Amino acid sequence: MLTLNSNQRQYLRRLAHDLKPVVQIGKQGLSSTVVAAVAAALDAHELIKVKFGEFKEERRELTDQLVADTEATLVALVGNVAILYRPSRLDDKQVIVLPR
């Protein structure tokens, strides 16, 4: 897992501001299908939003589990939306350059 400093987190939050949630956590909870969808979205986009439609009270625990399963970094948890970042594992898809 990548460790972000406050400048990097703020930069990623600004980039994520206009993004729509790519994945929603619904009635099924955090299934292997959801984890695979998040991992694929991170490879394609690097920075994504995940919305919690259900399990709003458990969103912190579910986010921690999702971060561990996908080897991503939690940028922020705002309301019922988690912002996740992971540099793309595909070299040609890596587009976000973090400030120092």
GIQUI-V429888 format. One record per pair of residues at least 12 apart in sequence whose C-alpha atoms are under 6 Angstrom apart, sorted by sequence separation. I is the first residue (numbers start at 1). GAP is how many residues later the second one is. D is the distance in Angstrom with one decimal. If there is no record, write none. Layout:
((I;GAP;D) (I;GAP;D))
This chain:
((73;12;5.2) (72;13;5.7) (72;14;4.8) (24;26;5.7) (22;27;5.9) (23;27;5.0) (24;27;4.7) (25;27;4.9) (26;27;5.3) (21;28;4.4) (24;28;5.8) (25;28;5.8) (26;28;5.1) (52;28;5.3) (21;29;5.2) (51;29;5.8) (21;30;5.9) (51;30;4.5) (39;31;5.6) (50;31;5.5) (50;32;5.1) (49;33;5.6) (49;34;4.6) (48;35;5.8) (48;36;5.5) (47;37;5.8) (47;38;4.5) (46;39;5.6) (46;40;5.2) (46;41;5.3) (46;42;5.5) (43;45;4.6) (9;66;5.7) (1;70;5.5) (1;71;6.0) (8;91;6.0))
